[in-house]
C-alpha cells in the first residue's frame, strides 16, 4: 500500500483528497502541525508528498527544497498559483509535477499514479517486471508487445498478434485481474499518460480493437462488457483451444 502525505492547510480540500485517494487503496496522512511539518513528513516516510504552495509559516517552494535535501520522494504541487513562473519555480524547487486549483480529483489521481509508477513501478530505474502473463491458453508478452496462444494448451497455435500500446495496457490490466470486473474508471487510468487524458470513446475503441483481435482466434467473448460496470476477462473461456 502506497503512503501519501498531504500537506494542505485548507481542511476541506485536504479531506476531499484524502477521502478520494483512500477509496483507491492509498494510505493517506494529512499534515497537522505546519510548524513541524518537515518532521511529520520525515516520521511518516511517505511514498509521495502532495504539497500546497501557500502554507502557514513557510511557502511550499521552501518546504520542497528542505525535503529535497533529505529525500528523493516524489512531490506533487497542488496550488492556486496558476502562473507559468510559479510552475517553473515549483519544478526548480525539486517538484515532480504541478496541478493548479481548482482541479479534478480524477486528474489528481492519474498524476499520483504516474508519479508512483515512475518512482516505484514498472517505469522506475532498474525495475523488473514479469516478462509474460498467462491466463488459460492466452499469453501476453510484455516485452514484445504481443499476445499468443500457449503452445502446450493449443497444439498448433496461430502466429502471435502484435498489440498497440493501449491494447497492451488494457490486456495487461484485465489479465492481472482475470475473473474480476474492472471498472471503466480503472481502465481509463491505465490508458492515461502524462501528455493527455483519455476519454470514454478512446477506451471503447481500444476495447473493440482488442476484442476483434481475440475474435481472430475465436476468443472475442473472452472479454465481457458489463454494462454500467466495466469489463471482465473470462478465464473460463480460455481453458482450451477454440
PASEBA-1860 file (N, C-alpha, C; in nm, 3 decimals):
! residues 242
1> XXXXXXXX> 0.085/-0.119/0.000/0.000/0.000/0.000/0.088/0.124/0.000 ~ 0.069/0.210/-0.098/0.146/0.334/-0.105/0.094/0.435/-0.002 ~ 0.188/0.506/0.059/0.155/0.604/0.163/0.175/0.744/0.106 ~ 0.071/0.826/0.111/0.075/0.961/0.057/0.057/1.062/0.169 ~ 0.145/1.160/0.174/0.138/1.264/0.276/0.082/1.390/0.211 ~ -0.028/1.443/0.266/-0.099/1.558/0.210/-0.067/1.682/0.293 ~ 0.006/1.776/0.233/0.042/1.900/0.302/-0.045/2.012/0.245 ~ -0.161/2.031/0.306/-0.262/2.125/0.257/-0.335/2.183/0.377
9> XXXXXXXX> -0.332/2.319/0.392/-0.391/2.378/0.511/-0.541/2.405/0.497 ~ -0.597/2.391/0.378/-0.742/2.401/0.361/-0.802/2.265/0.397 ~ -0.867/2.258/0.512/-0.917/2.130/0.562/-1.016/2.064/0.468 ~ -1.097/2.144/0.399/-1.195/2.088/0.307/-1.126/2.019/0.190 ~ -1.026/2.085/0.132/-0.952/2.026/0.019/-0.874/1.904/0.066 ~ -0.805/1.917/0.180/-0.727/1.805/0.232/-0.815/1.684/0.259 ~ -0.933/1.708/0.316/-1.025/1.598/0.345/-1.077/1.532/0.220 ~ -1.107/1.614/0.117/-1.158/1.558/-0.008/-1.052/1.474/-0.078
17> XXXXXXXX> -0.928/1.523/-0.080/-0.819/1.448/-0.142/-0.793/1.319/-0.066 ~ -0.791/1.327/0.066/-0.768/1.208/0.148/-0.876/1.104/0.125 ~ -1.002/1.147/0.126/-1.113/1.053/0.108/-1.108/0.987/-0.029 ~ -1.077/1.066/-0.132/-1.076/1.014/-0.268/-0.963/0.914/-0.288 ~ -0.843/0.949/-0.245/-0.729/0.858/-0.263/-0.743/0.732/-0.179 ~ -0.803/0.746/-0.061/-0.825/0.629/0.024/-0.917/0.528/-0.044 ~ -1.015/0.578/-0.118/-1.106/0.491/-0.191/-1.032/0.403/-0.290 ~ -0.918/0.451/-0.340/-0.841/0.376/-0.439/-0.725/0.298/-0.377
25> XXXXXXXX> -0.731/0.280/-0.246/-0.637/0.190/-0.181/-0.510/0.253/-0.128 ~ -0.503/0.387/-0.127/-0.383/0.452/-0.076/-0.400/0.485/0.072 ~ -0.291/0.475/0.146/-0.289/0.523/0.283/-0.253/0.670/0.280 ~ -0.332/0.753/0.345/-0.310/0.898/0.340/-0.293/0.956/0.480 ~ -0.195/1.044/0.494/-0.175/1.119/0.617/-0.181/1.268/0.584 ~ -0.256/1.344/0.664/-0.271/1.487/0.643/-0.187/1.562/0.746 ~ -0.113/1.662/0.699/-0.031/1.742/0.791/-0.118/1.808/0.897 ~ -0.070/1.811/1.021/-0.145/1.870/1.131/-0.078/1.995/1.189
33> XXXXXXXX> 0.053/1.989/1.202/0.127/2.098/1.264/0.222/2.158/1.160 ~ 0.188/2.274/1.106/0.268/2.331/0.998/0.397/2.395/1.048 ~ 0.414/2.406/1.178/0.544/2.447/1.232/0.641/2.329/1.233 ~ 0.586/2.207/1.235/0.669/2.088/1.243/0.643/1.992/1.127 ~ 0.601/2.049/1.013/0.560/1.962/0.903/0.677/1.882/0.845 ~ 0.798/1.939/0.845/0.913/1.863/0.796/0.933/1.737/0.880 ~ 0.919/1.751/1.010/0.935/1.636/1.100/0.824/1.535/1.077 ~ 0.701/1.585/1.055/0.589/1.493/1.030/0.614/1.411/0.903
41> XXXXXXXX> 0.663/1.477/0.799/0.691/1.406/0.674/0.802/1.303/0.694 ~ 0.907/1.343/0.765/1.019/1.251/0.789/0.973/1.129/0.869 ~ 0.888/1.151/0.969/0.840/1.040/1.052/0.745/0.950/0.974 ~ 0.664/1.009/0.885/0.569/0.929/0.807/0.639/0.847/0.699 ~ 0.752/0.899/0.649/0.828/0.834/0.541/0.736/0.791/0.427 ~ 0.664/0.886/0.366/0.566/0.851/0.263/0.631/0.816/0.130 ~ 0.552/0.756/0.042/0.598/0.728/-0.093/0.581/0.849/-0.185 ~ 0.493/0.942/-0.146/0.467/1.061/-0.228/0.414/1.172/-0.139
49> XXXXXXXX> 0.451/1.297/-0.170/0.403/1.412/-0.095/0.322/1.501/-0.188 ~ 0.199/1.534/-0.148/0.119/1.635/-0.217/0.139/1.764/-0.139 ~ 0.183/1.869/-0.208/0.232/1.988/-0.139/0.167/2.115/-0.192 ~ 0.095/2.186/-0.103/0.041/2.317/-0.138/0.155/2.419/-0.134 ~ 0.137/2.531/-0.205/0.239/2.636/-0.204/0.211/2.736/-0.092 ~ 0.087/2.778/-0.078/0.051/2.879/0.022/0.023/2.812/0.157 ~ 0.128/2.797/0.236/0.117/2.730/0.365/0.145/2.829/0.479 ~ 0.096/2.799/0.598/0.131/2.883/0.713/0.281/2.872/0.743
57> XXXXXXXX> 0.340/2.983/0.782/0.478/2.989/0.832/0.587/2.979/0.726 ~ 0.564/2.906/0.616/0.662/2.899/0.508/0.589/2.858/0.381 ~ 0.643/2.897/0.265/0.573/2.855/0.143/0.622/2.717/0.099 ~ 0.542/2.658/0.011/0.570/2.522/-0.032/0.700/2.508/-0.108 ~ 0.744/2.614/-0.178/0.869/2.606/-0.252/0.987/2.583/-0.157 ~ 0.989/2.659/-0.047/1.099/2.641/0.050/1.089/2.505/0.119 ~ 0.965/2.462/0.147/0.949/2.331/0.210/0.995/2.220/0.116 ~ 0.964/2.235/-0.013/1.009/2.136/-0.112/1.161/2.127/-0.114
65> XXXXXXXX> 1.229/2.243/-0.112/1.375/2.243/-0.111/1.429/2.174/0.013 ~ 1.363/2.197/0.128/1.407/2.133/0.253/1.390/1.982/0.245 ~ 1.278/1.938/0.187/1.255/1.794/0.172/1.361/1.733/0.080 ~ 1.391/1.804/-0.029/1.487/1.753/-0.127/1.628/1.736/-0.069 ~ 1.661/1.813/0.032/1.793/1.797/0.093/1.805/1.666/0.169 ~ 1.691/1.604/0.196/1.690/1.481/0.275/1.632/1.361/0.201 ~ 1.553/1.385/0.096/1.478/1.275/0.036/1.452/1.298/-0.112 ~ 1.440/1.189/-0.186/1.404/1.194/-0.328/1.257/1.158/-0.349
73> XXXXXXXX> 1.177/1.160/-0.243/1.036/1.123/-0.253/0.967/1.208/-0.360 ~ 0.881/1.150/-0.445/0.808/1.229/-0.544/0.723/1.337/-0.476 ~ 0.723/1.458/-0.534/0.647/1.571/-0.479/0.556/1.627/-0.587 ~ 0.428/1.632/-0.556/0.327/1.685/-0.647/0.272/1.815/-0.588 ~ 0.300/1.927/-0.654/0.247/2.055/-0.608/0.098/2.066/-0.641 ~ 0.023/2.121/-0.546/-0.121/2.145/-0.562/-0.145/2.287/-0.516 ~ -0.167/2.380/-0.613/-0.163/2.521/-0.575/-0.262/2.606/-0.652 ~ -0.307/2.714/-0.587/-0.391/2.814/-0.653/-0.308/2.908/-0.738
81> XXXXXXXX> -0.177/2.904/-0.724/-0.088/2.988/-0.805/-0.075/2.924/-0.944 ~ -0.143/2.985/-1.042/-0.151/2.924/-1.174/-0.055/2.985/-1.275 ~ 0.026/3.083/-1.233/0.117/3.147/-1.326/0.226/3.054/-1.375 ~ 0.272/3.077/-1.498/0.378/2.993/-1.554/0.503/2.996/-1.468 ~ 0.540/3.114/-1.417/0.662/3.124/-1.337/0.650/3.051/-1.205 ~ 0.527/3.045/-1.150/0.506/2.968/-1.027/0.530/2.820/-1.054 ~ 0.482/2.774/-1.168/0.502/2.632/-1.201/0.649/2.603/-1.229 ~ 0.716/2.697/-1.296/0.860/2.681/-1.319/0.933/2.676/-1.186
89> XXXXXXXX> 0.897/2.766/-1.095/0.963/2.769/-0.965/0.939/2.639/-0.890 ~ 0.819/2.585/-0.904/0.791/2.458/-0.837/0.881/2.346/-0.886 ~ 0.903/2.339/-1.018/0.991/2.236/-1.073/1.136/2.261/-1.032 ~ 1.177/2.389/-1.032/1.314/2.422/-0.995/1.341/2.399/-0.846 ~ 1.234/2.401/-0.766/1.249/2.375/-0.622/1.263/2.227/-0.592 ~ 1.241/2.142/-0.694/1.254/1.998/-0.674/1.125/1.923/-0.690 ~ 1.016/1.991/-0.730/0.888/1.924/-0.751/0.891/1.837/-0.875 ~ 0.803/1.737/-0.879/0.796/1.645/-0.993/0.678/1.675/-1.084
97> XXXXXXXX> 0.575/1.739/-1.031/0.459/1.775/-1.113/0.384/1.886/-1.041 ~ 0.287/1.948/-1.112/0.222/2.067/-1.058/0.078/2.068/-1.109 ~ -0.018/2.080/-1.017/-0.160/2.092/-1.052/-0.212/2.223/-0.994 ~ -0.289/2.295/-1.075/-0.346/2.421/-1.026/-0.490/2.402/-0.980 ~ -0.527/2.478/-0.879/-0.663/2.477/-0.828/-0.748/2.576/-0.908 ~ -0.877/2.545/-0.932/-0.947/2.421/-0.897/-0.900/2.306/-0.986 ~ -0.918/2.186/-0.938/-0.867/2.069/-1.009/-0.969/1.956/-1.001 ~ -0.958/1.862/-1.093/-1.043/1.743/-1.093/-0.972/1.632/-1.015
105> XXXXXXXX> -1.043/1.570/-0.924/-0.983/1.462/-0.846/-0.935/1.348/-0.935 ~ -1.003/1.327/-1.047/-0.961/1.220/-1.139/-0.823/1.249/-1.197 ~ -0.799/1.377/-1.230/-0.668/1.414/-1.283/-0.561/1.401/-1.174 ~ -0.594/1.443/-1.053/-0.500/1.428/-0.941/-0.462/1.282/-0.923 ~ -0.561/1.193/-0.924/-0.534/1.050/-0.908/-0.443/0.999/-1.020 ~ -0.471/1.040/-1.143/-0.391/0.994/-1.255/-0.246/1.040/-1.242 ~ -0.226/1.163/-1.197/-0.089/1.213/-1.179/-0.019/1.142/-1.063 ~ -0.092/1.114/-0.956/-0.036/1.037/-0.845/0.010/0.901/-0.894
113> XXXXXXXX> -0.075/0.833/-0.970/-0.040/0.701/-1.023/0.082/0.708/-1.113 ~ 0.089/0.812/-1.198/0.201/0.826/-1.290/0.332/0.847/-1.213 ~ 0.329/0.932/-1.110/0.449/0.956/-1.031/0.493/0.831/-0.956 ~ 0.399/0.757/-0.903/0.433/0.634/-0.831/0.489/0.528/-0.925 ~ 0.433/0.521/-1.047/0.487/0.426/-1.145/0.633/0.460/-1.177 ~ 0.659/0.590/-1.196/0.795/0.630/-1.231/0.893/0.602/-1.117 ~ 0.847/0.624/-0.995/0.937/0.612/-0.880/0.954/0.468/-0.833 ~ 0.845/0.390/-0.838/0.850/0.257/-0.775/0.800/0.144/-0.865
121> XXXXXXXX> 0.729/0.178/-0.973/0.665/0.074/-1.053/0.743/0.032/-1.174 ~ 0.669/0.001/-1.282/0.732/-0.056/-1.400/0.823/0.041/-1.473 ~ 0.807/0.173/-1.446/0.891/0.271/-1.514/1.010/0.315/-1.428 ~ 1.021/0.262/-1.308/1.130/0.302/-1.219/1.263/0.251/-1.271 ~ 1.371/0.329/-1.251/1.504/0.284/-1.294/1.538/0.151/-1.229 ~ 1.578/0.056/-1.312/1.616/-0.075/-1.260/1.499/-0.166/-1.227 ~ 1.376/-0.119/-1.255/1.260/-0.203/-1.222/1.255/-0.324/-1.314 ~ 1.213/-0.433/-1.256/1.194/-0.556/-1.333/1.046/-0.591/-1.331
129> XXXXXXXX> 0.993/-0.633/-1.445/0.855/-0.676/-1.446/0.847/-0.814/-1.509 ~ 0.742/-0.886/-1.475/0.723/-1.019/-1.530/0.720/-1.011/-1.681 ~ 0.799/-1.096/-1.747/0.809/-1.090/-1.892/0.679/-1.128/-1.960 ~ 0.607/-1.224/-1.900/0.482/-1.270/-1.960/0.375/-1.290/-1.854 ~ 0.252/-1.282/-1.898/0.136/-1.317/-1.816/0.058/-1.423/-1.891 ~ -0.001/-1.516/-1.819/-0.079/-1.620/-1.885/-0.209/-1.645/-1.811 ~ -0.317/-1.651/-1.886/-0.448/-1.691/-1.834/-0.501/-1.797/-1.929 ~ -0.509/-1.920/-1.882/-0.551/-2.029/-1.971/-0.456/-2.042/-2.088
137> XXXXXXXX> -0.512/-2.041/-2.208/-0.429/-2.055/-2.328/-0.372/-1.923/-2.377 ~ -0.415/-1.813/-2.317/-0.374/-1.680/-2.363/-0.248/-1.634/-2.290 ~ -0.146/-1.598/-2.365/-0.021/-1.548/-2.310/0.003/-1.406/-2.360 ~ 0.041/-1.317/-2.268/0.076/-1.180/-2.303/0.225/-1.162/-2.282 ~ 0.295/-1.126/-2.389/0.438/-1.100/-2.383/0.457/-0.948/-2.373 ~ 0.493/-0.900/-2.255/0.504/-0.756/-2.232/0.620/-0.695/-2.307 ~ 0.732/-0.764/-2.312/0.850/-0.709/-2.377/0.830/-0.696/-2.528 ~ 0.765/-0.797/-2.587/0.744/-0.796/-2.732/0.616/-0.724/-2.772
145> XXXXXXXX> 0.532/-0.688/-2.674/0.404/-0.620/-2.701/0.319/-0.703/-2.797 ~ 0.301/-0.830/-2.762/0.220/-0.917/-2.845/0.151/-1.021/-2.759 ~ 0.043/-1.078/-2.812/-0.026/-1.188/-2.744/-0.020/-1.312/-2.832 ~ -0.021/-1.426/-2.767/-0.015/-1.552/-2.841/-0.088/-1.659/-2.762 ~ -0.112/-1.772/-2.825/-0.174/-1.885/-2.758/-0.064/-1.979/-2.710 ~ -0.078/-2.027/-2.587/0.024/-2.111/-2.526/0.036/-2.242/-2.603 ~ 0.155/-2.278/-2.653/0.171/-2.400/-2.733/0.130/-2.526/-2.659 ~ 0.155/-2.532/-2.528/0.123/-2.654/-2.453/-0.027/-2.680/-2.448
153> XXXXXXXX> -0.106/-2.574/-2.458/-0.251/-2.588/-2.448/-0.318/-2.577/-2.584 ~ -0.251/-2.517/-2.679/-0.302/-2.508/-2.815/-0.196/-2.572/-2.906 ~ -0.209/-2.701/-2.937/-0.104/-2.778/-3.003/-0.050/-2.715/-3.132 ~ -0.135/-2.648/-3.209/-0.090/-2.584/-3.332/-0.129/-2.437/-3.326 ~ -0.061/-2.359/-3.242/-0.103/-2.220/-3.221/-0.082/-2.135/-3.345 ~ -0.172/-2.039/-3.368/-0.154/-1.945/-3.479/-0.043/-1.846/-3.446 ~ 0.001/-1.767/-3.542/0.106/-1.669/-3.516/0.063/-1.568/-3.409 ~ 0.160/-1.517/-3.336/0.132/-1.414/-3.235/0.076/-1.289/-3.302
161> XXXXXXXX> -0.002/-1.213/-3.226/-0.060/-1.089/-3.277/0.003/-0.969/-3.204 ~ 0.055/-0.872/-3.279/0.110/-0.752/-3.214/-0.001/-0.667/-3.155 ~ 0.032/-0.594/-3.049/-0.063/-0.508/-2.980/-0.013/-0.365/-2.981 ~ -0.106/-0.271/-2.993/-0.069/-0.130/-2.976/-0.041/-0.105/-2.829 ~ 0.014/0.012/-2.800/0.045/0.046/-2.661/-0.080/0.040/-2.573 ~ -0.191/0.097/-2.621/-0.314/0.097/-2.542/-0.374/-0.041/-2.528 ~ -0.369/-0.122/-2.635/-0.419/-0.259/-2.627/-0.337/-0.339/-2.527 ~ -0.206/-0.317/-2.527/-0.118/-0.386/-2.433/-0.154/-0.350/-2.289
169> XXXXXXXX> -0.175/-0.220/-2.262/-0.209/-0.176/-2.127/-0.342/-0.236/-2.081 ~ -0.441/-0.236/-2.171/-0.573/-0.290/-2.135/-0.566/-0.439/-2.105 ~ -0.502/-0.514/-2.196/-0.495/-0.659/-2.176/-0.415/-0.693/-2.051 ~ -0.308/-0.619/-2.026/-0.229/-0.638/-1.905/-0.317/-0.621/-1.781 ~ -0.394/-0.513/-1.779/-0.482/-0.486/-1.665/-0.586/-0.596/-1.648 ~ -0.649/-0.637/-1.757/-0.754/-0.739/-1.750/-0.698/-0.875/-1.709 ~ -0.579/-0.908/-1.757/-0.520/-1.038/-1.722/-0.475/-1.041/-1.577 ~ -0.424/-0.927/-1.527/-0.386/-0.922/-1.385/-0.507/-0.943/-1.294
177> XXXXXXXX> -0.625/-0.904/-1.344/-0.748/-0.915/-1.265/-0.846/-1.012/-1.330 ~ -0.795/-1.118/-1.390/-0.878/-1.215/-1.462/-0.989/-1.267/-1.370 ~ -1.111/-1.268/-1.423/-1.225/-1.314/-1.347/-1.296/-1.205/-1.271 ~ -1.233/-1.087/-1.259/-1.293/-0.974/-1.189/-1.345/-0.872/-1.289 ~ -1.447/-0.798/-1.248/-1.494/-0.687/-1.330/-1.404/-0.567/-1.302 ~ -1.343/-0.515/-1.408/-1.254/-0.399/-1.396/-1.333/-0.276/-1.441 ~ -1.343/-0.178/-1.356/-1.425/-0.060/-1.385/-1.370/0.019/-1.503 ~ -1.459/0.091/-1.572/-1.415/0.178/-1.681/-1.319/0.284/-1.629
185> XXXXXXXX> -1.342/0.331/-1.506/-1.255/0.432/-1.450/-1.111/0.380/-1.438 ~ -1.096/0.256/-1.392/-0.962/0.200/-1.377/-0.897/0.177/-1.514 ~ -0.978/0.138/-1.612/-0.926/0.120/-1.748/-0.879/0.253/-1.805 ~ -0.956/0.358/-1.781/-0.918/0.491/-1.829/-0.786/0.536/-1.766 ~ -0.770/0.508/-1.637/-0.647/0.544/-1.568/-0.528/0.468/-1.627 ~ -0.551/0.342/-1.666/-0.443/0.262/-1.724/-0.397/0.319/-1.859 ~ -0.491/0.379/-1.934/-0.458/0.433/-2.065/-0.401/0.574/-2.057 ~ -0.427/0.643/-1.945/-0.382/0.782/-1.934/-0.230/0.788/-1.934
193> XXXXXXXX> -0.176/0.885/-2.007/-0.032/0.909/-1.998/-0.009/1.054/-1.958 ~ 0.115/1.095/-1.952/0.147/1.226/-1.898/0.114/1.341/-1.993 ~ 0.078/1.309/-2.119/0.054/1.416/-2.215/-0.094/1.441/-2.244 ~ -0.179/1.346/-2.210/-0.321/1.365/-2.240/-0.405/1.281/-2.146 ~ -0.532/1.322/-2.134/-0.626/1.248/-2.050/-0.729/1.186/-2.143 ~ -0.730/1.054/-2.152/-0.816/0.987/-2.250/-0.962/0.994/-2.209 ~ -1.052/0.981/-2.306/-1.195/0.987/-2.278/-1.260/0.852/-2.299 ~ -1.391/0.845/-2.275/-1.465/0.720/-2.285/-1.458/0.662/-2.426
201> XXXXXXXX> -1.461/0.747/-2.527/-1.459/0.699/-2.664/-1.328/0.629/-2.695 ~ -1.216/0.684/-2.645/-1.086/0.620/-2.666/-1.084/0.481/-2.604 ~ -1.141/0.469/-2.485/-1.145/0.339/-2.418/-1.230/0.241/-2.499 ~ -1.348/0.282/-2.541/-1.438/0.195/-2.616/-1.373/0.145/-2.744 ~ -1.307/0.236/-2.815/-1.240/0.199/-2.941/-1.132/0.094/-2.916 ~ -1.053/0.113/-2.810/-0.943/0.019/-2.784/-0.994/-0.116/-2.735 ~ -1.100/-0.117/-2.658/-1.159/-0.245/-2.616/-1.212/-0.320/-2.738 ~ -1.278/-0.248/-2.829/-1.331/-0.311/-2.950/-1.219/-0.369/-3.035
209> XXXXXXXX> -1.109/-0.296/-3.049/-0.996/-0.347/-3.127/-0.937/-0.472/-3.063 ~ -0.926/-0.472/-2.930/-0.874/-0.589/-2.861/-0.966/-0.709/-2.879 ~ -1.097/-0.686/-2.868/-1.194/-0.794/-2.889/-1.184/-0.849/-3.031 ~ -1.167/-0.760/-3.128/-1.158/-0.804/-3.268/-1.034/-0.890/-3.290 ~ -0.924/-0.856/-3.226/-0.803/-0.937/-3.241/-0.822/-1.074/-3.177 ~ -0.885/-1.077/-3.060/-0.913/-1.205/-2.996/-1.011/-1.287/-3.079 ~ -1.103/-1.220/-3.148/-1.202/-1.289/-3.229/-1.137/-1.363/-3.346 ~ -1.021/-1.317/-3.390/-0.949/-1.388/-3.496/-0.911/-1.529/-3.452
217> XXXXXXXX> -0.902/-1.548/-3.322/-0.874/-1.681/-3.265/-1.000/-1.746/-3.209 ~ -1.116/-1.686/-3.234/-1.240/-1.740/-3.179/-1.257/-1.710/-3.032 ~ -1.190/-1.603/-2.983/-1.190/-1.573/-2.839/-1.251/-1.436/-2.806 ~ -1.331/-1.382/-2.898/-1.385/-1.248/-2.874/-1.464/-1.240/-2.744 ~ -1.538/-1.345/-2.710/-1.619/-1.344/-2.588/-1.536/-1.360/-2.461 ~ -1.404/-1.373/-2.478/-1.318/-1.383/-2.360/-1.318/-1.251/-2.283 ~ -1.341/-1.139/-2.351/-1.354/-1.009/-2.284/-1.502/-0.972/-2.282 ~ -1.559/-0.970/-2.164/-1.700/-0.940/-2.148/-1.720/-0.792/-2.114
225> XXXXXXXX> -1.822/-0.733/-2.173/-1.862/-0.596/-2.137/-1.974/-0.604/-2.036 ~ -1.952/-0.550/-1.918/-2.055/-0.546/-1.815/-2.112/-0.404/-1.814 ~ -2.230/-0.391/-1.872/-2.289/-0.258/-1.890/-2.301/-0.183/-1.757 ~ -2.252/-0.061/-1.758/-2.258/0.023/-1.639/-2.151/-0.009/-1.536 ~ -2.072/-0.113/-1.559/-1.971/-0.154/-1.461/-1.829/-0.148/-1.518 ~ -1.808/-0.217/-1.631/-1.674/-0.220/-1.688/-1.654/-0.344/-1.773 ~ -1.536/-0.406/-1.759/-1.500/-0.519/-1.844/-1.443/-0.633/-1.759 ~ -1.455/-0.755/-1.812/-1.407/-0.872/-1.739/-1.343/-0.968/-1.838
233> XXXXXXXX> -1.221/-1.013/-1.804/-1.159/-1.121/-1.880/-1.206/-1.252/-1.819 ~ -1.272/-1.335/-1.900/-1.336/-1.458/-1.851/-1.239/-1.576/-1.863 ~ -1.172/-1.617/-1.755/-1.077/-1.728/-1.765/-1.141/-1.859/-1.804 ~ -1.271/-1.874/-1.772/-1.340/-2.000/-1.808/-1.352/-2.017/-1.958 ~ -1.337/-1.908/-2.034/-1.344/-1.916/-2.179/-1.207/-1.928/-2.243 ~ -1.105/-1.945/-2.160/-0.968/-1.956/-2.209/-0.904/-2.087/-2.163 ~ -0.988/-2.185/-2.134/-0.936/-2.310/-2.079/-0.888/-2.406/-2.185 ~ -0.934/-2.392/-2.310/-0.894/-2.483/-2.416/-0.888/-2.407/-2.547
241> XX> -0.816/-2.466/-2.643/-0.804/-2.401/-2.773/-0.939/-2.393/-2.841 ~ -0.973/-2.279/-2.907/-1.101/-2.266/-2.975/-1.108/-2.355/-3.098
END
